[in-house]
Amino acid sequence: MSDETRDSNGAILADGDNVTLIKDLKVKGSGGVTLKRGTLVKKIRLTGDPDEIEANVDKVKGLVLRTEFVKKA
């Protein structure tokens, strides 16, 4: 993978990193679940797309997050 996955502040992300949400996010298709700003997301997984990461959160499994909405914890 030539492109590095970076968070909203430009820090490089790797598999297994922990990140924090920087804004409230409504999760589509989850029955109205909203992830609040400041939520800690543990053990992320990189995808082939440098703008997206995969994560599991308490309420939602297999969530895909845009890197522009997270910062490295």
Phi and psi in degrees as GROMACS dihedral restraints (atoms count N, CA, C in turn):
[ dihedral_restraints ]
;  ai    aj    ak    al  type     phi  dphi    fc
    3     4     5     6     1   -81.0    20    10
    4     5     6     7     1   -34.5    20    10
    6     7     8     9     1   -84.3    20    10
    7     8     9    10     1   135.0    20    10
    9    10    11    12     1   -86.4    20    10
   10    11    12    13     1   145.5    20    10
   12    13    14    15     1   -88.1    20    10
   13    14    15    16     1   122.7    20    10
   15    16    17    18     1  -124.1    20    10
   16    17    18    19     1   150.6    20    10
   18    19    20    21     1   -83.6    20    10
   19    20    21    22     1  -172.7    20    10
   21    22    23    24     1   -64.7    20    10
   22    23    24    25     1   -23.0    20    10
   24    25    26    27     1   -96.3    20    10
   25    26    27    28     1    -1.4    20    10
   27    28    29    30     1    94.5    20    10
   28    29    30    31     1     2.1    20    10
   30    31    32    33     1   -74.3    20    10
   31    32    33    34     1   140.0    20    10
   33    34    35    36     1   -75.6    20    10
   34    35    36    37     1   132.5    20    10
   36    37    38    39     1  -101.8    20    10
   37    38    39    40     1   147.5    20    10
   39    40    41    42     1  -132.8    20    10
   40    41    42    43     1   162.7    20    10
   42    43    44    45     1   -54.7    20    10
   43    44    45    46     1   135.3    20    10
   45    46    47    48     1    89.7    20    10
   46    47    48    49     1    -5.8    20    10
   48    49    50    51     1   -68.2    20    10
   49    50    51    52     1   158.7    20    10
   51    52    53    54     1  -104.8    20    10
   52    53    54    55     1   138.9    20    10
   54    55    56    57     1  -130.6    20    10
   55    56    57    58     1   161.9    20    10
   57    58    59    60     1  -121.5    20    10
   58    59    60    61     1   139.2    20    10
   60    61    62    63     1   -73.4    20    10
   61    62    63    64     1   140.8    20    10
   63    64    65    66     1  -103.8    20    10
   64    65    66    67     1    -1.2    20    10
   66    67    68    69     1  -155.9    20    10
   67    68    69    70     1   160.0    20    10
   69    70    71    72     1   -66.7    20    10
   70    71    72    73     1   135.1    20    10
   72    73    74    75     1  -126.1    20    10
   73    74    75    76     1   127.2    20    10
   75    76    77    78     1   -84.2    20    10
   76    77    78    79     1   131.2    20    10
   78    79    80    81     1   -95.5    20    10
   79    80    81    82     1   116.2    20    10
   81    82    83    84     1   -69.0    20    10
   82    83    84    85     1   141.7    20    10
   84    85    86    87     1    73.8    20    10
   85    86    87    88     1    16.5    20    10
   87    88    89    90     1  -114.3    20    10
   88    89    90    91     1     9.8    20    10
   90    91    92    93     1    76.6    20    10
   91    92    93    94     1    33.4    20    10
   93    94    95    96     1    88.4    20    10
   94    95    96    97     1    19.0    20    10
   96    97    98    99     1   -73.8    20    10
   97    98    99   100     1   133.3    20    10
   99   100   101   102     1  -119.7    20    10
  100   101   102   103     1   125.4    20    10
  102   103   104   105     1   -88.5    20    10
  103   104   105   106     1   125.1    20    10
  105   106   107   108     1   -82.0    20    10
  106   107   108   109     1   152.9    20    10
  108   109   110   111     1   -57.8    20    10
  109   110   111   112     1   136.5    20    10
  111   112   113   114     1    92.9    20    10
  112   113   114   115     1    -4.3    20    10
  114   115   116   117     1   -64.9    20    10
  115   116   117   118     1   130.1    20    10
  117   118   119   120     1   -85.5    20    10
  118   119   120   121     1   126.6    20    10
  120   121   122   123     1  -111.7    20    10
  121   122   123   124     1   118.1    20    10
  123   124   125   126     1   -98.4    20    10
  124   125   126   127     1   150.0    20    10
  126   127   128   129     1    52.9    20    10
  127   128   129   130     1    62.8    20    10
  129   130   131   132     1   -70.8    20    10
  130   131   132   133     1   161.6    20    10
  132   133   134   135     1  -125.2    20    10
  133   134   135   136     1   135.7    20    10
  135   136   137   138     1   -78.6    20    10
  136   137   138   139     1   148.5    20    10
  138   139   140   141     1  -108.7    20    10
  139   140   141   142     1  -178.6    20    10
  141   142   143   144     1   -71.9    20    10
  142   143   144   145     1   -13.8    20    10
  144   145   146   147     1   -97.8    20    10
  145   146   147   148     1   121.4    20    10
  147   148   149   150     1   -66.9    20    10
  148   149   150   151     1    -9.7    20    10
  150   151   152   153     1   -96.3    20    10
  151   152   153   154     1    -0.4    20    10
  153   154   155   156     1  -135.4    20    10
  154   155   156   157     1   147.2    20    10
  156   157   158   159     1  -130.9    20    10
  157   158   159   160     1   157.3    20    10
  159   160   161   162     1  -106.3    20    10
  160   161   162   163     1   146.5    20    10
  162   163   164   165     1  -156.4    20    10
  163   164   165   166     1   160.8    20    10
  165   166   167   168     1  -114.3    20    10
  166   167   168   169     1   131.2    20    10
  168   169   170   171     1  -118.1    20    10
  169   170   171   172     1   162.3    20    10
  171   172   173   174     1   -46.8    20    10
  172   173   174   175     1   -47.4    20    10
  174   175   176   177     1   -90.8    20    10
  175   176   177   178     1   -20.3    20    10
  177   178   179   180     1  -134.0    20    10
  178   179   180   181     1   126.9    20    10
  180   181   182   183     1  -103.1    20    10
  181   182   183   184     1   146.6    20    10
  183   184   185   186     1    69.1    20    10
  184   185   186   187     1    33.5    20    10
  186   187   188   189     1   -78.7    20    10
  187   188   189   190     1   137.1    20    10
  189   190   191   192     1  -106.1    20    10
  190   191   192   193     1   122.8    20    10
  192   193   194   195     1  -112.9    20    10
  193   194   195   196     1   143.1    20    10
  195   196   197   198     1   -77.0    20    10
  196   197   198   199     1   136.6    20    10
  198   199   200   201     1   -67.9    20    10
  199   200   201   202     1   -19.5    20    10
  201   202   203   204     1   -68.7    20    10
  202   203   204   205     1   -12.5    20    10
  204   205   206   207     1  -106.3    20    10
  205   206   207   208     1     9.0    20    10
  207   208   209   210     1  -129.6    20    10
  208   209   210   211     1   156.5    20    10
  210   211   212   213     1  -133.0    20    10
  211   212   213   214     1   149.7    20    10
  213   214   215   216     1   -65.2    20    10
  214   215   216   217     1   135.0    20    10
